[in-house]
Amino acid sequence: MKIIQAVGNRVIVQPDIPKTTTESGIILTEVAPEVPNKGVVLSVGNKVEDIKEGDYIIYDPLPVTSIAYKDTEYFILYESRIIAIINK
């Protein structure tokens, strides 16, 4: 059973959050951190046609609905906000 299930023409994405430290522990800083625009699709609604679970996508980062569950951030967005699927 999925903890979060998308409905309608929405998808739930686990965004790729840029690392803030290197493997050796050096803290990376940025003047203005960007909103993530890539991630993995975890759930698709019943009206979504072109996207499937597990797809790695690029999406328009604004606007998205952000939710947190068990210390993990997820984005809920409309299928129309997805720009491309990245084939790995």
Contacts in CASP RR format, 6 or more apart in sequence:
PFRMAT RR
TARGET T0000
AUTHOR 0000-0000-0000
METHOD contacts of the structure
MODEL  1
MKIIQAVGNRVIVQPDIPKTTTESGIILTEVAPEVPNKGVVLSVGNKVED
IKEGDYIIYDPLPVTSIAYKDTEYFILYESRIIAIINK
2 42 0 8 1.000
2 43 0 8 1.000
3 69 0 8 1.000
4 12 0 8 1.000
4 42 0 8 1.000
4 43 0 8 1.000
4 67 0 8 1.000
4 69 0 8 1.000
4 74 0 8 1.000
5 12 0 8 1.000
5 43 0 8 1.000
5 45 0 8 1.000
6 12 0 8 1.000
6 43 0 8 1.000
6 44 0 8 1.000
6 45 0 8 1.000
6 48 0 8 1.000
6 76 0 8 1.000
7 45 0 8 1.000
7 46 0 8 1.000
8 45 0 8 1.000
8 46 0 8 1.000
8 47 0 8 1.000
8 48 0 8 1.000
9 45 0 8 1.000
9 47 0 8 1.000
9 48 0 8 1.000
9 78 0 8 1.000
9 79 0 8 1.000
9 80 0 8 1.000
10 45 0 8 1.000
10 48 0 8 1.000
10 76 0 8 1.000
10 77 0 8 1.000
10 78 0 8 1.000
10 79 0 8 1.000
11 41 0 8 1.000
11 43 0 8 1.000
11 44 0 8 1.000
11 45 0 8 1.000
11 48 0 8 1.000
11 51 0 8 1.000
11 76 0 8 1.000
11 77 0 8 1.000
11 78 0 8 1.000
11 79 0 8 1.000
11 82 0 8 1.000
12 41 0 8 1.000
12 42 0 8 1.000
12 43 0 8 1.000
12 44 0 8 1.000
12 74 0 8 1.000
12 75 0 8 1.000
12 76 0 8 1.000
13 39 0 8 1.000
13 40 0 8 1.000
13 41 0 8 1.000
13 42 0 8 1.000
13 57 0 8 1.000
13 59 0 8 1.000
13 74 0 8 1.000
13 75 0 8 1.000
13 76 0 8 1.000
13 77 0 8 1.000
14 39 0 8 1.000
14 40 0 8 1.000
14 42 0 8 1.000
14 72 0 8 1.000
14 73 0 8 1.000
14 74 0 8 1.000
14 75 0 8 1.000
15 36 0 8 1.000
15 38 0 8 1.000
15 39 0 8 1.000
15 73 0 8 1.000
15 74 0 8 1.000
15 75 0 8 1.000
16 36 0 8 1.000
16 38 0 8 1.000
16 39 0 8 1.000
16 40 0 8 1.000
17 36 0 8 1.000
17 73 0 8 1.000
18 33 0 8 1.000
18 34 0 8 1.000
18 36 0 8 1.000
19 28 0 8 1.000
20 27 0 8 1.000
20 28 0 8 1.000
21 27 0 8 1.000
21 28 0 8 1.000
22 28 0 8 1.000
34 61 0 8 1.000
35 61 0 8 1.000
35 62 0 8 1.000
35 64 0 8 1.000
36 61 0 8 1.000
36 75 0 8 1.000
37 58 0 8 1.000
37 59 0 8 1.000
37 60 0 8 1.000
37 61 0 8 1.000
38 56 0 8 1.000
38 57 0 8 1.000
38 58 0 8 1.000
38 59 0 8 1.000
38 86 0 8 1.000
39 56 0 8 1.000
39 57 0 8 1.000
39 59 0 8 1.000
40 54 0 8 1.000
40 55 0 8 1.000
40 56 0 8 1.000
40 57 0 8 1.000
41 51 0 8 1.000
41 52 0 8 1.000
41 53 0 8 1.000
41 54 0 8 1.000
41 55 0 8 1.000
41 56 0 8 1.000
41 57 0 8 1.000
42 53 0 8 1.000
42 54 0 8 1.000
42 74 0 8 1.000
43 53 0 8 1.000
44 51 0 8 1.000
44 52 0 8 1.000
44 53 0 8 1.000
44 79 0 8 1.000
47 79 0 8 1.000
48 79 0 8 1.000
49 79 0 8 1.000
50 79 0 8 1.000
50 82 0 8 1.000
51 57 0 8 1.000
51 79 0 8 1.000
51 82 0 8 1.000
51 85 0 8 1.000
55 85 0 8 1.000
56 85 0 8 1.000
56 86 0 8 1.000
56 88 0 8 1.000
57 82 0 8 1.000
57 83 0 8 1.000
57 84 0 8 1.000
57 85 0 8 1.000
57 86 0 8 1.000
58 82 0 8 1.000
58 83 0 8 1.000
58 84 0 8 1.000
58 86 0 8 1.000
59 75 0 8 1.000
59 77 0 8 1.000
59 81 0 8 1.000
59 82 0 8 1.000
59 83 0 8 1.000
60 77 0 8 1.000
60 81 0 8 1.000
60 82 0 8 1.000
60 83 0 8 1.000
64 75 0 8 1.000
64 76 0 8 1.000
64 77 0 8 1.000
64 81 0 8 1.000
65 75 0 8 1.000
65 76 0 8 1.000
65 77 0 8 1.000
66 73 0 8 1.000
66 74 0 8 1.000
66 75 0 8 1.000
66 76 0 8 1.000
67 73 0 8 1.000
67 74 0 8 1.000
67 75 0 8 1.000
67 76 0 8 1.000
68 74 0 8 1.000
END
